[in-house]
Every structure is written in C-alpha cells, then in structure tokens.
Amino acid sequence: MIRFFRAALAGLVCLLSLAAGIGPSSAADYPNRPVRWLIGFAPGGAVDIVARIVGQWLSEHFGQPFVVENRAGSGGNLAAAAAINSPPDGYTLLFVAPNNAISASLYRKLPYDFIRDTTPVASIMQLTNMMVVPASLPVKTVQEFIDYCRANPGKVSYASSGNGTSVHMSAELFKALTHVDMAHVPYRGSAIAYPDLISNKVQVLFDNLPGALEQVRAGTMRGLGVTSPQRWPGVPDVPAIAETVPGFESVGFYGISAPKGTPPEIVDILNKAVGEALRDPRLVTRLAEIGGIPKPMTPAEFGKLVADETEKWRKVVEFAGVSVD
C-alpha cells in the first residue's frame, strides 16, 4: 500500500511538471508548435526588420514558425506586458531593446518590473541610432541643425517611435546637451513617422540605424550623425554626433527575453540557436547591411547587460529631466 501511494504521488508530480511545461520531455521536442515573438513597434521599423531576419532563420532551423507579432504602443510596454503575462513555456518570446531598459525609470506606473518578471534568453546585436532630417531641410551638419533650431525657436519638432524608446531618449539627451528647443511628437513606431519627416512636418528623428539608413540611401532623408561615441563601422562616412556635441552617446542593443519561469532547458536551446545564427555568414551579412554588429552572449551575460543598461538610462532620464506618468 505504501509503495502504491508513493507511485501515485510520483505520477502526480510528473503530471504536474509536464502540465507546467517544465518536464524533461517539454524541452526534448521544443519547439513542436509555432512560437510567438512579440515586437513592441509597428511593422517596417528597425526592430521589426531585425526580428524578421532572425525569426526567419530560427523558423528554418527549428522547422517551426517563429511568428513576429507586432504589439505597438506605449513605447513597447504593451508588448512587454503581454509577454510577461503569457505562460512561461517558451512559446511566447519578447524582442528586447533599449526601450525596455529606459521604461524602468521613465514610466512611473509600470504594471511590472522588467528585470524581475522576465528571463533573459539571448543577445542578438548592437547598433547605433542615426540623426536624420528631411532632405529638404537646409542643414547638412549637426552644427548647422543646432544653428537652425536656435534661429527658429518653437518651430522645430522631433519624431520618435514612442515614449521611452532609444529614439526618444537620444533626442532628449541631444536637447539637454545642446540646449535647443524641440517639441516631441511620438508615433507608434519609427516607420509611421517617416511620411511626416519626409514632408517636413517634423524636422528630425534619431532613428535606429536599420530604418534610418534605408531612408538615407533612398534619398528621402539626410543623415547628419550617428549616436555612438565614435563613427560606426557600417557607415564610416557619417560623423558621430559626439564630434560636435561632446559627451553624447546612445548605443542600443537587441535581444530576446521570455516570461519569468521559462524552463532553463528551453532557454538554453534558444540561446544556442541564436548563437549559431550569429555565426551564419549569410545572417551576419544581412545584419551588417543594416548596420548591426552581432553580439552573442549567454543568458546570464545578457541579463547583466539589461541590468547595466537600465541603470545607465536611469541616469540619462534624470539628467534630461523627463518622465511619463
């Protein structure tokens, strides 16, 4: 009888483990159905471009679709909340970018703690932003733009991909260091802002390099500078903003996180797959074409990066004196 109860109890524990998605077999055949990858911005922007490149590679690698799902709004916080509130089974992932680190201090009433409520999975790449203006705006350098703002007080607006994004905070840091007057016009993603920028309804955008570079190459926008402290390898002919504005720096990161409690076996499978992707010459070439530098990391290393970036951007938010209720 005792052996019977022990066997029954062991079976119950096994069933509960499997139901929770943490049993060994759950990792052994992962993924056996489509995986959702939540993106906090509208289609066509830099985050979306990179997610689709990497998502396609993962789909081919695993033989299961990695479906990019755009949940635009609130500077990426809607997507983060949706991911955090999803089952921690490895079938819902979140595209992580600087907005997740910035929001921790910029937003006063977030319904979650990003570091506490997520599991770091993998780093993808590092990239810079590019300061772009309409091709019709009569400025060709960062200094000329500063002079233009000072000559036209109250008439210059900057677009962003939403509150709390690196696009937003790059502009706020620029304002704080140069003391120029610019009004903020947030959009639900950079791609949505392009028509207004091209038509000069807004005058400047500090967009992630992939999206900005595409527009510059098309001739619809002019690139004035990159936000990295030195010139960026992918666009060496574009000066760093720091060459004109000492101390200016905003370098972004892209990666993947999952809901807290996602089994470590599944995290390991995904991390190794992303690492393999970042050694694939074809994928590396595609990332390089949009200005990205691959940055593979272990989950622990990526978690530390997110924590360090959260602290860095807290200081920038305080320095710029901005917040969102």
Secondary structure, 3 states (H helix, E strand, C coil): CHHHHHHHHHHHHHHHHHHCCCCHHHHHCCCCCCEEEEECCCCCCHHHHHHHHHHHHHHHHHCCCEEEEECCCHHHHHHHHHHHCCCCCCCEEEEECHHHHHHHHHECCCCCCHHHHEEEEEEEEEEEEEEEEECCCCCCCHHHHHHHHHHCCCCCEEEECCCCCHHHHHHHHHHHHHCCCCEEEECCCHHHHHHHHHCCCCCEEEEEHHHHHHHHHHCCEEEEEECCCCCCCCCCCCCEHHHCCCCCCCEEEEEEEEECCCCHHHHHHHHHHHHHHCCCHHHHHHHHHCCCEECCCCHHHHHHHHHHHHHHHHHHHHHHCCCEC
